[in-house]
Amino acid sequence: MKFQRIIPLNLLCIAAIGVASSVAAQTPQTSADARQEMSAQQKDPLAIQGSGPEEWNAVKGHEKGYVAKADALPNSWLAMNFTKCDADQNGKITEAEYTKCQKQ
């Protein structure tokens, strides 16, 4: 009789451990984990266009005669300096604007 009571109790404990582990797996990251992940992404060579300005012909979208903000790759020099380089504030950077901004 005692043996029959132990089995359901063991099954209950196993089920509780399973639920607890699935909840722990869904717990959001800590802020330190998130910062570490962002730092790793910033160091990813595929995520970075470059630390400085590139030649106009190497910039994505230049073939249109201008570069829109959407063309600037995340973490690139152009993305960080887009507003400064867009001298006429029309949302587009021409080759002349880009060249002038590069020299500043």
Gaussian input, Z-matrix of N, CA and C with variables (Angstrom, degrees):
# hf/3-21g

backbone

0 1
 N
 C     1     B1
 C     2     B2     1     A1
 N     3     B3     2     A2     1     D1
 C     4     B4     3     A3     2     D2
 C     5     B5     4     A4     3     D3
 N     6     B6     5     A5     4     D4
 C     7     B7     6     A6     5     D5
 C     8     B8     7     A7     6     D6
 N     9     B9     8     A8     7     D7
 C    10    B10     9     A9     8     D8
 C    11    B11    10    A10     9     D9
 N    12    B12    11    A11    10    D10
 C    13    B13    12    A12    11    D11
 C    14    B14    13    A13    12    D12
 N    15    B15    14    A14    13    D13
 C    16    B16    15    A15    14    D14
 C    17    B17    16    A16    15    D15
 N    18    B18    17    A17    16    D16
 C    19    B19    18    A18    17    D17
 C    20    B20    19    A19    18    D18
 N    21    B21    20    A20    19    D19
 C    22    B22    21    A21    20    D20
 C    23    B23    22    A22    21    D21
 N    24    B24    23    A23    22    D22
 C    25    B25    24    A24    23    D23
 C    26    B26    25    A25    24    D24
 N    27    B27    26    A26    25    D25
 C    28    B28    27    A27    26    D26
 C    29    B29    28    A28    27    D27
 N    30    B30    29    A29    28    D28
 C    31    B31    30    A30    29    D29
 C    32    B32    31    A31    30    D30
 N    33    B33    32    A32    31    D31
 C    34    B34    33    A33    32    D32
 C    35    B35    34    A34    33    D33
 N    36    B36    35    A35    34    D34
 C    37    B37    36    A36    35    D35
 C    38    B38    37    A37    36    D36
 N    39    B39    38    A38    37    D37
 C    40    B40    39    A39    38    D38
 C    41    B41    40    A40    39    D39
 N    42    B42    41    A41    40    D40
 C    43    B43    42    A42    41    D41
 C    44    B44    43    A43    42    D42
 N    45    B45    44    A44    43    D43
 C    46    B46    45    A45    44    D44
 C    47    B47    46    A46    45    D45
 N    48    B48    47    A47    46    D46
 C    49    B49    48    A48    47    D47
 C    50    B50    49    A49    48    D48
 N    51    B51    50    A50    49    D49
 C    52    B52    51    A51    50    D50
 C    53    B53    52    A52    51    D51
 N    54    B54    53    A53    52    D52
 C    55    B55    54    A54    53    D53
 C    56    B56    55    A55    54    D54
 N    57    B57    56    A56    55    D55
 C    58    B58    57    A57    56    D56
 C    59    B59    58    A58    57    D57
 N    60    B60    59    A59    58    D58
 C    61    B61    60    A60    59    D59
 C    62    B62    61    A61    60    D60
 N    63    B63    62    A62    61    D61
 C    64    B64    63    A63    62    D62
 C    65    B65    64    A64    63    D63
 N    66    B66    65    A65    64    D64
 C    67    B67    66    A66    65    D65
 C    68    B68    67    A67    66    D66
 N    69    B69    68    A68    67    D67
 C    70    B70    69    A69    68    D68
 C    71    B71    70    A70    69    D69
 N    72    B72    71    A71    70    D70
 C    73    B73    72    A72    71    D71
 C    74    B74    73    A73    72    D72
 N    75    B75    74    A74    73    D73
 C    76    B76    75    A75    74    D74
 C    77    B77    76    A76    75    D75
 N    78    B78    77    A77    76    D76
 C    79    B79    78    A78    77    D77
 C    80    B80    79    A79    78    D78
 N    81    B81    80    A80    79    D79
 C    82    B82    81    A81    80    D80
 C    83    B83    82    A82    81    D81
 N    84    B84    83    A83    82    D82
 C    85    B85    84    A84    83    D83
 C    86    B86    85    A85    84    D84
 N    87    B87    86    A86    85    D85
 C    88    B88    87    A87    86    D86
 C    89    B89    88    A88    87    D87
 N    90    B90    89    A89    88    D88
 C    91    B91    90    A90    89    D89
 C    92    B92    91    A91    90    D90
 N    93    B93    92    A92    91    D91
 C    94    B94    93    A93    92    D92
 C    95    B95    94    A94    93    D93
 N    96    B96    95    A95    94    D94
 C    97    B97    96    A96    95    D95
 C    98    B98    97    A97    96    D96
 N    99    B99    98    A98    97    D97
 C   100   B100    99    A99    98    D98
 C   101   B101   100   A100    99    D99
 N   102   B102   101   A101   100   D100
 C   103   B103   102   A102   101   D101
 C   104   B104   103   A103   102   D102
 N   105   B105   104   A104   103   D103
 C   106   B106   105   A105   104   D104
 C   107   B107   106   A106   105   D105
 N   108   B108   107   A107   106   D106
 C   109   B109   108   A108   107   D107
 C   110   B110   109   A109   108   D108
 N   111   B111   110   A110   109   D109
 C   112   B112   111   A111   110   D110
 C   113   B113   112   A112   111   D111
 N   114   B114   113   A113   112   D112
 C   115   B115   114   A114   113   D113
 C   116   B116   115   A115   114   D114
 N   117   B117   116   A116   115   D115
 C   118   B118   117   A117   116   D116
 C   119   B119   118   A118   117   D117
 N   120   B120   119   A119   118   D118
 C   121   B121   120   A120   119   D119
 C   122   B122   121   A121   120   D120
 N   123   B123   122   A122   121   D121
 C   124   B124   123   A123   122   D122
 C   125   B125   124   A124   123   D123
 N   126   B126   125   A125   124   D124
 C   127   B127   126   A126   125   D125
 C   128   B128   127   A127   126   D126
 N   129   B129   128   A128   127   D127
 C   130   B130   129   A129   128   D128
 C   131   B131   130   A130   129   D129
 N   132   B132   131   A131   130   D130
 C   133   B133   132   A132   131   D131
 C   134   B134   133   A133   132   D132
 N   135   B135   134   A134   133   D133
 C   136   B136   135   A135   134   D134
 C   137   B137   136   A136   135   D135
 N   138   B138   137   A137   136   D136
 C   139   B139   138   A138   137   D137
 C   140   B140   139   A139   138   D138
 N   141   B141   140   A140   139   D139
 C   142   B142   141   A141   140   D140
 C   143   B143   142   A142   141   D141
 N   144   B144   143   A143   142   D142
 C   145   B145   144   A144   143   D143
 C   146   B146   145   A145   144   D144
 N   147   B147   146   A146   145   D145
 C   148   B148   147   A147   146   D146
 C   149   B149   148   A148   147   D147
 N   150   B150   149   A149   148   D148
 C   151   B151   150   A150   149   D149
 C   152   B152   151   A151   150   D150
 N   153   B153   152   A152   151   D151
 C   154   B154   153   A153   152   D152
 C   155   B155   154   A154   153   D153
 N   156   B156   155   A155   154   D154
 C   157   B157   156   A156   155   D155
 C   158   B158   157   A157   156   D156
 N   159   B159   158   A158   157   D157
 C   160   B160   159   A159   158   D158
 C   161   B161   160   A160   159   D159
 N   162   B162   161   A161   160   D160
 C   163   B163   162   A162   161   D161
 C   164   B164   163   A163   162   D162
 N   165   B165   164   A164   163   D163
 C   166   B166   165   A165   164   D164
 C   167   B167   166   A166   165   D165
 N   168   B168   167   A167   166   D166
 C   169   B169   168   A168   167   D167
 C   170   B170   169   A169   168   D168
 N   171   B171   170   A170   169   D169
 C   172   B172   171   A171   170   D170
 C   173   B173   172   A172   171   D171
 N   174   B174   173   A173   172   D172
 C   175   B175   174   A174   173   D173
 C   176   B176   175   A175   174   D174
 N   177   B177   176   A176   175   D175
 C   178   B178   177   A177   176   D176
 C   179   B179   178   A178   177   D177
 N   180   B180   179   A179   178   D178
 C   181   B181   180   A180   179   D179
 C   182   B182   181   A181   180   D180
 N   183   B183   182   A182   181   D181
 C   184   B184   183   A183   182   D182
 C   185   B185   184   A184   183   D183
 N   186   B186   185   A185   184   D184
 C   187   B187   186   A186   185   D185
 C   188   B188   187   A187   186   D186
 N   189   B189   188   A188   187   D187
 C   190   B190   189   A189   188   D188
 C   191   B191   190   A190   189   D189
 N   192   B192   191   A191   190   D190
 C   193   B193   192   A192   191   D191
 C   194   B194   193   A193   192   D192
 N   195   B195   194   A194   193   D193
 C   196   B196   195   A195   194   D194
 C   197   B197   196   A196   195   D195
 N   198   B198   197   A197   196   D196
 C   199   B199   198   A198   197   D197
 C   200   B200   199   A199   198   D198
 N   201   B201   200   A200   199   D199
 C   202   B202   201   A201   200   D200
 C   203   B203   202   A202   201   D201
 N   204   B204   203   A203   202   D202
 C   205   B205   204   A204   203   D203
 C   206   B206   205   A205   204   D204
 N   207   B207   206   A206   205   D205
 C   208   B208   207   A207   206   D206
 C   209   B209   208   A208   207   D207
 N   210   B210   209   A209   208   D208
 C   211   B211   210   A210   209   D209
 C   212   B212   211   A211   210   D210
 N   213   B213   212   A212   211   D211
 C   214   B214   213   A213   212   D212
 C   215   B215   214   A214   213   D213
 N   216   B216   215   A215   214   D214
 C   217   B217   216   A216   215   D215
 C   218   B218   217   A217   216   D216
 N   219   B219   218   A218   217   D217
 C   220   B220   219   A219   218   D218
 C   221   B221   220   A220   219   D219
 N   222   B222   221   A221   220   D220
 C   223   B223   222   A222   221   D221
 C   224   B224   223   A223   222   D222
 N   225   B225   224   A224   223   D223
 C   226   B226   225   A225   224   D224
 C   227   B227   226   A226   225   D225
 N   228   B228   227   A227   226   D226
 C   229   B229   228   A228   227   D227
 C   230   B230   229   A229   228   D228
 N   231   B231   230   A230   229   D229
 C   232   B232   231   A231   230   D230
 C   233   B233   232   A232   231   D231
 N   234   B234   233   A233   232   D232
 C   235   B235   234   A234   233   D233
 C   236   B236   235   A235   234   D234
 N   237   B237   236   A236   235   D235
 C   238   B238   237   A237   236   D236
 C   239   B239   238   A238   237   D237
 N   240   B240   239   A239   238   D238
 C   241   B241   240   A240   239   D239
 C   242   B242   241   A241   240   D240
 N   243   B243   242   A242   241   D241
 C   244   B244   243   A243   242   D242
 C   245   B245   244   A244   243   D243
 N   246   B246   245   A245   244   D244
 C   247   B247   246   A246   245   D245
 C   248   B248   247   A247   246   D246
 N   249   B249   248   A248   247   D247
 C   250   B250   249   A249   248   D248
 C   251   B251   250   A250   249   D249
 N   252   B252   251   A251   250   D250
 C   253   B253   252   A252   251   D251
 C   254   B254   253   A253   252   D252
 N   255   B255   254   A254   253   D253
 C   256   B256   255   A255   254   D254
 C   257   B257   256   A256   255   D255
 N   258   B258   257   A257   256   D256
 C   259   B259   258   A258   257   D257
 C   260   B260   259   A259   258   D258
 N   261   B261   260   A260   259   D259
 C   262   B262   261   A261   260   D260
 C   263   B263   262   A262   261   D261
 N   264   B264   263   A263   262   D262
 C   265   B265   264   A264   263   D263
 C   266   B266   265   A265   264   D264
 N   267   B267   266   A266   265   D265
 C   268   B268   267   A267   266   D266
 C   269   B269   268   A268   267   D267
 N   270   B270   269   A269   268   D268
 C   271   B271   270   A270   269   D269
 C   272   B272   271   A271   270   D270
 N   273   B273   272   A272   271   D271
 C   274   B274   273   A273   272   D272
 C   275   B275   274   A274   273   D273
 N   276   B276   275   A275   274   D274
 C   277   B277   276   A276   275   D275
 C   278   B278   277   A277   276   D276
 N   279   B279   278   A278   277   D277
 C   280   B280   279   A279   278   D278
 C   281   B281   280   A280   279   D279
 N   282   B282   281   A281   280   D280
 C   283   B283   282   A282   281   D281
 C   284   B284   283   A283   282   D282
 N   285   B285   284   A284   283   D283
 C   286   B286   285   A285   284   D284
 C   287   B287   286   A286   285   D285
 N   288   B288   287   A287   286   D286
 C   289   B289   288   A288   287   D287
 C   290   B290   289   A289   288   D288
 N   291   B291   290   A290   289   D289
 C   292   B292   291   A291   290   D290
 C   293   B293   292   A292   291   D291
 N   294   B294   293   A293   292   D292
 C   295   B295   294   A294   293   D293
 C   296   B296   295   A295   294   D294
 N   297   B297   296   A296   295   D295
 C   298   B298   297   A297   296   D296
 C   299   B299   298   A298   297   D297
 N   300   B300   299   A299   298   D298
 C   301   B301   300   A300   299   D299
 C   302   B302   301   A301   300   D300
 N   303   B303   302   A302   301   D301
 C   304   B304   303   A303   302   D302
 C   305   B305   304   A304   303   D303
 N   306   B306   305   A305   304   D304
 C   307   B307   306   A306   305   D305
 C   308   B308   307   A307   306   D306
 N   309   B309   308   A308   307   D307
 C   310   B310   309   A309   308   D308
 C   311   B311   310   A310   309   D309

   B1=1.4297
   B2=1.5296
   B3=1.3344
   B4=1.4537
   B5=1.5190
   B6=1.3135
   B7=1.4626
   B8=1.5267
   B9=1.3051
   B10=1.4538
   B11=1.5346
   B12=1.3060
   B13=1.4637
   B14=1.5318
   B15=1.3047
   B16=1.4687
   B17=1.5227
   B18=1.2924
   B19=1.4622
   B20=1.5228
   B21=1.3176
   B22=1.4583
   B23=1.5373
   B24=1.3332
   B25=1.4560
   B26=1.5248
   B27=1.3350
   B28=1.4663
   B29=1.5288
   B30=1.3125
   B31=1.4633
   B32=1.5208
   B33=1.3215
   B34=1.4563
   B35=1.5273
   B36=1.3134
   B37=1.4729
   B38=1.5264
   B39=1.3044
   B40=1.4631
   B41=1.5294
   B42=1.3212
   B43=1.4652
   B44=1.5237
   B45=1.3168
   B46=1.4699
   B47=1.5254
   B48=1.3097
   B49=1.4743
   B50=1.5214
   B51=1.3179
   B52=1.4612
   B53=1.5139
   B54=1.3242
   B55=1.4647
   B56=1.5253
   B57=1.3089
   B58=1.4669
   B59=1.5256
   B60=1.3181
   B61=1.4656
   B62=1.5240
   B63=1.3235
   B64=1.4662
   B65=1.5263
   B66=1.3185
   B67=1.4623
   B68=1.5301
   B69=1.3223
   B70=1.4644
   B71=1.5127
   B72=1.3111
   B73=1.4632
   B74=1.5161
   B75=1.3158
   B76=1.4547
   B77=1.5247
   B78=1.3271
   B79=1.4594
   B80=1.5171
   B81=1.3352
   B82=1.4592
   B83=1.5199
   B84=1.3224
   B85=1.4463
   B86=1.5198
   B87=1.3175
   B88=1.4536
   B89=1.5182
   B90=1.3059
   B91=1.4623
   B92=1.5324
   B93=1.3234
   B94=1.4651
   B95=1.5274
   B96=1.3350
   B97=1.4662
   B98=1.5228
   B99=1.3219
   B100=1.4619
   B101=1.5235
   B102=1.3507
   B103=1.4749
   B104=1.5160
   B105=1.3250
   B106=1.4650
   B107=1.5274
   B108=1.3256
   B109=1.4624
   B110=1.5265
   B111=1.3308
   B112=1.4638
   B113=1.5241
   B114=1.3214
   B115=1.4623
   B116=1.5254
   B117=1.3165
   B118=1.4663
   B119=1.5185
   B120=1.3358
   B121=1.4603
   B122=1.5182
   B123=1.3306
   B124=1.4535
   B125=1.5232
   B126=1.3251
   B127=1.4550
   B128=1.5218
   B129=1.3258
   B130=1.4644
   B131=1.5267
   B132=1.3404
   B133=1.4666
   B134=1.5270
   B135=1.3039
   B136=1.4597
   B137=1.5257
   B138=1.3262
   B139=1.4589
   B140=1.5239
   B141=1.3094
   B142=1.4543
   B143=1.5191
   B144=1.3308
   B145=1.4577
   B146=1.5140
   B147=1.2829
   B148=1.4506
   B149=1.5097
   B150=1.3193
   B151=1.4512
   B152=1.5188
   B153=1.3245
   B154=1.4504
   B155=1.5129
   B156=1.3218
   B157=1.4606
   B158=1.5246
   B159=1.3027
   B160=1.4599
   B161=1.5168
   B162=1.3006
   B163=1.4598
   B164=1.5305
   B165=1.3169
   B166=1.4688
   B167=1.5243
   B168=1.3297
   B169=1.4697
   B170=1.5235
   B171=1.3203
   B172=1.4646
   B173=1.5306
   B174=1.3258
   B175=1.4652
   B176=1.5285
   B177=1.3235
   B178=1.4632
   B179=1.5273
   B180=1.3239
   B181=1.4570
   B182=1.5164
   B183=1.3230
   B184=1.4711
   B185=1.5280
   B186=1.3200
   B187=1.4695
   B188=1.5358
   B189=1.3308
   B190=1.4729
   B191=1.5247
   B192=1.3329
   B193=1.4568
   B194=1.5187
   B195=1.3079
   B196=1.4633
   B197=1.5261
   B198=1.3056
   B199=1.4598
   B200=1.5173
   B201=1.3139
   B202=1.4683
   B203=1.5290
   B204=1.3057
   B205=1.4693
   B206=1.5271
   B207=1.3191
   B208=1.4697
   B209=1.5281
   B210=1.3453
   B211=1.4585
   B212=1.5238
   B213=1.3148
   B214=1.4658
   B215=1.5302
   B216=1.3094
   B217=1.4556
   B218=1.5288
   B219=1.3232
   B220=1.4660
   B221=1.5263
   B222=1.2987
   B223=1.4656
   B224=1.5254
   B225=1.3134
   B226=1.4600
   B227=1.5304
   B228=1.3197
   B229=1.4587
   B230=1.5263
   B231=1.3198
   B232=1.4571
   B233=1.5335
   B234=1.3123
   B235=1.4683
   B236=1.5271
   B237=1.3269
   B238=1.4593
   B239=1.5280
   B240=1.3294
   B241=1.4620
   B242=1.5257
   B243=1.3262
   B244=1.4540
   B245=1.5336
   B246=1.3098
   B247=1.4642
   B248=1.5241
   B249=1.3272
   B250=1.4581
   B251=1.5285
   B252=1.3243
   B253=1.4615
   B254=1.5287
   B255=1.3122
   B256=1.4646
   B257=1.5315
   B258=1.3343
   B259=1.4668
   B260=1.5233
   B261=1.3210
   B262=1.4647
   B263=1.5329
   B264=1.3282
   B265=1.4702
   B266=1.5280
   B267=1.3479
   B268=1.4627
   B269=1.5325
   B270=1.3276
   B271=1.4573
   B272=1.5192
   B273=1.3391
   B274=1.4649
   B275=1.5276
   B276=1.3141
   B277=1.4599
   B278=1.5194
   B279=1.3227
   B280=1.4643
   B281=1.5208
   B282=1.3197
   B283=1.4625
   B284=1.5271
   B285=1.3276
   B286=1.4709
   B287=1.5354
   B288=1.3288
   B289=1.4688
   B290=1.5253
   B291=1.3122
   B292=1.4626
   B293=1.5220
   B294=1.3263
   B295=1.4575
   B296=1.5259
   B297=1.3397
   B298=1.4515
   B299=1.5326
   B300=1.3063
   B301=1.4633
   B302=1.5366
   B303=1.3034
   B304=1.4691
   B305=1.5321
   B306=1.3116
   B307=1.4660
   B308=1.5291
   B309=1.3167
   B310=1.4777
   B311=1.4970
   A1=111.02
   A2=117.49
   A3=121.02
   A4=110.51
   A5=117.69
   A6=122.28
   A7=111.37
   A8=118.51
   A9=122.76
   A10=111.42
   A11=120.07
   A12=123.21
   A13=111.13
   A14=117.39
   A15=121.55
   A16=110.35
   A17=119.06
   A18=122.09
   A19=111.52
   A20=121.17
   A21=119.52
   A22=112.15
   A23=117.97
   A24=121.23
   A25=110.29
   A26=116.45
   A27=120.10
   A28=110.43
   A29=117.11
   A30=120.22
   A31=111.05
   A32=116.05
   A33=120.08
   A34=110.83
   A35=117.46
   A36=121.78
   A37=110.83
   A38=117.48
   A39=121.62
   A40=110.11
   A41=116.68
   A42=120.41
   A43=110.53
   A44=117.70
   A45=121.29
   A46=110.71
   A47=117.20
   A48=120.76
   A49=110.29
   A50=117.29
   A51=121.34
   A52=112.04
   A53=117.21
   A54=121.49
   A55=110.13
   A56=117.22
   A57=121.00
   A58=111.18
   A59=116.96
   A60=118.84
   A61=111.51
   A62=118.72
   A63=119.42
   A64=110.89
   A65=118.36
   A66=121.85
   A67=109.16
   A68=117.44
   A69=120.90
   A70=111.01
   A71=117.77
   A72=120.85
   A73=111.49
   A74=118.69
   A75=122.69
   A76=112.82
   A77=117.40
   A78=120.88
   A79=109.62
   A80=118.60
   A81=120.95
   A82=111.72
   A83=115.29
   A84=120.94
   A85=110.39
   A86=114.76
   A87=118.37
   A88=107.54
   A89=116.91
   A90=119.59
   A91=110.73
   A92=117.50
   A93=120.48
   A94=110.32
   A95=116.80
   A96=120.40
   A97=110.62
   A98=116.43
   A99=120.55
   A100=110.78
   A101=117.26
   A102=120.60
   A103=110.99
   A104=116.98
   A105=120.89
   A106=110.14
   A107=117.37
   A108=121.03
   A109=110.95
   A110=117.13
   A111=120.58
   A112=110.75
   A113=116.69
   A114=120.84
   A115=110.58
   A116=116.51
   A117=120.47
   A118=110.93
   A119=117.35
   A120=120.59
   A121=111.46
   A122=117.15
   A123=120.64
   A124=111.28
   A125=117.48
   A126=121.48
   A127=112.67
   A128=116.96
   A129=121.65
   A130=108.61
   A131=118.13
   A132=120.18
   A133=113.00
   A134=118.21
   A135=120.50
   A136=111.59
   A137=117.78
   A138=121.39
   A139=112.02
   A140=117.00
   A141=120.30
   A142=109.94
   A143=116.25
   A144=119.91
   A145=109.53
   A146=118.15
   A147=122.68
   A148=109.76
   A149=116.02
   A150=119.27
   A151=111.61
   A152=117.29
   A153=121.65
   A154=109.53
   A155=116.39
   A156=118.92
   A157=111.66
   A158=115.45
   A159=121.24
   A160=109.24
   A161=115.43
   A162=120.02
   A163=108.30
   A164=116.81
   A165=122.17
   A166=111.46
   A167=117.88
   A168=121.32
   A169=113.31
   A170=117.77
   A171=121.25
   A172=112.28
   A173=116.73
   A174=120.59
   A175=109.59
   A176=115.89
   A177=121.28
   A178=109.97
   A179=117.44
   A180=122.87
   A181=114.39
   A182=118.07
   A183=121.15
   A184=112.99
   A185=116.73
   A186=120.56
   A187=112.71
   A188=117.60
   A189=121.57
   A190=111.42
   A191=116.00
   A192=120.11
   A193=112.10
   A194=116.58
   A195=122.37
   A196=107.82
   A197=115.10
   A198=121.28
   A199=107.25
   A200=116.52
   A201=121.66
   A202=108.83
   A203=116.27
   A204=120.34
   A205=111.10
   A206=117.80
   A207=121.58
   A208=111.42
   A209=117.27
   A210=120.65
   A211=112.25
   A212=117.13
   A213=121.29
   A214=109.00
   A215=116.10
   A216=120.74
   A217=110.58
   A218=117.34
   A219=120.31
   A220=110.42
   A221=117.25
   A222=124.80
   A223=113.63
   A224=118.39
   A225=120.18
   A226=110.27
   A227=115.59
   A228=121.18
   A229=109.60
   A230=116.96
   A231=121.32
   A232=111.33
   A233=117.63
   A234=120.60
   A235=110.88
   A236=116.63
   A237=120.45
   A238=112.66
   A239=117.85
   A240=121.80
   A241=113.19
   A242=117.47
   A243=120.54
   A244=111.84
   A245=117.73
   A246=121.09
   A247=111.05
   A248=116.49
   A249=121.07
   A250=111.15
   A251=117.80
   A252=122.20
   A253=112.79
   A254=117.48
   A255=121.22
   A256=108.80
   A257=116.24
   A258=122.61
   A259=112.78
   A260=118.68
   A261=120.46
   A262=113.17
   A263=116.50
   A264=123.33
   A265=113.43
   A266=116.72
   A267=120.26
   A268=112.30
   A269=117.07
   A270=121.09
   A271=113.57
   A272=116.47
   A273=121.60
   A274=108.58
   A275=115.44
   A276=120.34
   A277=108.03
   A278=115.44
   A279=120.71
   A280=108.59
   A281=116.26
   A282=120.33
   A283=110.45
   A284=117.07
   A285=120.33
   A286=110.76
   A287=116.97
   A288=120.59
   A289=110.23
   A290=116.29
   A291=121.79
   A292=110.59
   A293=116.66
   A294=121.30
   A295=110.19
   A296=117.56
   A297=121.60
   A298=111.05
   A299=116.37
   A300=121.80
   A301=111.04
   A302=116.11
   A303=121.65
   A304=110.61
   A305=116.09
   A306=121.19
   A307=112.57
   A308=118.27
   A309=121.15
   A310=111.77
   D1=-41.72
   D2=178.96
   D3=-63.47
   D4=-36.17
   D5=-179.34
   D6=-61.47
   D7=-38.59
   D8=-179.65
   D9=-67.64
   D10=-31.88
   D11=178.97
   D12=-75.55
   D13=-31.61
   D14=-178.34
   D15=-69.03
   D16=-40.53
   D17=-177.97
   D18=-60.79
   D19=-51.42
   D20=178.61
   D21=-61.42
   D22=-36.51
   D23=178.32
   D24=-64.49
   D25=-40.95
   D26=177.91
   D27=-64.95
   D28=-41.52
   D29=178.52
   D30=-63.84
   D31=-38.15
   D32=177.41
   D33=-63.95
   D34=-42.47
   D35=178.57
   D36=-63.94
   D37=-42.60
   D38=179.54
   D39=-63.53
   D40=-42.87
   D41=178.57
   D42=-63.31
   D43=-41.09
   D44=179.82
   D45=-64.49
   D46=-40.58
   D47=177.83
   D48=-64.48
   D49=-40.54
   D50=178.60
   D51=-62.32
   D52=-43.32
   D53=178.67
   D54=-65.46
   D55=-43.29
   D56=-179.36
   D57=-63.05
   D58=-40.29
   D59=-179.36
   D60=-70.44
   D61=-33.25
   D62=178.14
   D63=-71.73
   D64=-32.86
   D65=176.39
   D66=-68.31
   D67=-41.29
   D68=179.26
   D69=-64.00
   D70=-34.41
   D71=179.45
   D72=-68.71
   D73=-23.49
   D74=-178.38
   D75=-96.88
   D76=0.53
   D77=-179.39
   D78=-66.19
   D79=134.03
   D80=179.79
   D81=-62.65
   D82=156.82
   D83=179.04
   D84=-65.89
   D85=155.93
   D86=171.55
   D87=-79.20
   D88=165.30
   D89=-179.22
   D90=-64.40
   D91=-31.96
   D92=177.95
   D93=-65.88
   D94=-40.43
   D95=177.87
   D96=-64.76
   D97=-41.15
   D98=-179.81
   D99=-64.87
   D100=-42.43
   D101=177.72
   D102=-62.95
   D103=-40.81
   D104=179.79
   D105=-64.55
   D106=-40.38
   D107=178.62
   D108=-65.84
   D109=-41.63
   D110=178.20
   D111=-64.24
   D112=-39.38
   D113=178.81
   D114=-63.35
   D115=-40.24
   D116=178.15
   D117=-65.58
   D118=-38.50
   D119=178.67
   D120=-66.60
   D121=-36.11
   D122=179.86
   D123=-68.79
   D124=-27.42
   D125=179.60
   D126=-87.27
   D127=-7.87
   D128=-179.82
   D129=-68.25
   D130=117.86
   D131=-177.32
   D132=-63.22
   D133=-22.16
   D134=178.78
   D135=-80.58
   D136=-17.23
   D137=-178.65
   D138=-95.44
   D139=-9.11
   D140=-176.76
   D141=-114.04
   D142=126.73
   D143=178.03
   D144=-74.80
   D145=-40.00
   D146=179.81
   D147=167.63
   D148=159.64
   D149=-178.32
   D150=-87.07
   D151=-16.13
   D152=178.61
   D153=-128.13
   D154=175.10
   D155=179.89
   D156=-66.00
   D157=144.25
   D158=177.84
   D159=-98.29
   D160=170.38
   D161=174.29
   D162=-64.22
   D163=146.66
   D164=-178.22
   D165=-52.46
   D166=-43.25
   D167=-177.33
   D168=-67.93
   D169=-14.49
   D170=179.51
   D171=-94.89
   D172=-9.05
   D173=-177.65
   D174=-79.96
   D175=131.17
   D176=179.97
   D177=-60.47
   D178=129.39
   D179=176.25
   D180=94.81
   D181=-5.12
   D182=-175.66
   D183=-62.34
   D184=-24.87
   D185=-176.24
   D186=-63.68
   D187=-15.83
   D188=176.90
   D189=-80.49
   D190=-11.97
   D191=-176.22
   D192=97.04
   D193=-5.56
   D194=176.74
   D195=-154.78
   D196=166.30
   D197=177.06
   D198=-122.18
   D199=125.91
   D200=176.33
   D201=-88.89
   D202=161.29
   D203=179.92
   D204=-58.54
   D205=-34.89
   D206=179.38
   D207=-65.15
   D208=-22.85
   D209=179.00
   D210=-77.29
   D211=-24.20
   D212=-177.28
   D213=-70.61
   D214=122.24
   D215=-179.05
   D216=-69.07
   D217=142.94
   D218=177.30
   D219=-55.98
   D220=145.67
   D221=179.41
   D222=66.43
   D223=11.27
   D224=-179.75
   D225=-91.27
   D226=163.40
   D227=176.93
   D228=-59.05
   D229=-42.94
   D230=-177.73
   D231=-63.71
   D232=-42.46
   D233=179.30
   D234=-61.28
   D235=-39.66
   D236=-178.99
   D237=-74.94
   D238=-22.86
   D239=-175.75
   D240=-115.35
   D241=12.50
   D242=-172.72
   D243=-58.14
   D244=-50.06
   D245=-177.15
   D246=-61.62
   D247=-40.94
   D248=179.16
   D249=-65.32
   D250=-38.28
   D251=-177.52
   D252=-77.70
   D253=-26.49
   D254=-179.01
   D255=-79.62
   D256=78.89
   D257=-172.23
   D258=-58.84
   D259=-40.51
   D260=-178.65
   D261=-91.17
   D262=3.92
   D263=176.07
   D264=53.33
   D265=41.01
   D266=179.16
   D267=-100.58
   D268=5.36
   D269=179.14
   D270=83.48
   D271=7.33
   D272=179.93
   D273=-135.33
   D274=142.97
   D275=176.10
   D276=-112.87
   D277=120.86
   D278=177.30
   D279=-84.85
   D280=171.32
   D281=178.70
   D282=-61.63
   D283=-39.99
   D284=179.64
   D285=-63.47
   D286=-43.94
   D287=178.23
   D288=-62.97
   D289=-42.32
   D290=-178.80
   D291=-63.41
   D292=-46.37
   D293=-178.49
   D294=-62.94
   D295=-44.22
   D296=178.95
   D297=-63.02
   D298=-41.97
   D299=-178.76
   D300=-68.03
   D301=-35.49
   D302=179.25
   D303=-60.59
   D304=-37.59
   D305=-174.69
   D306=-78.56
   D307=-16.67
   D308=-177.85
   D309=-75.36

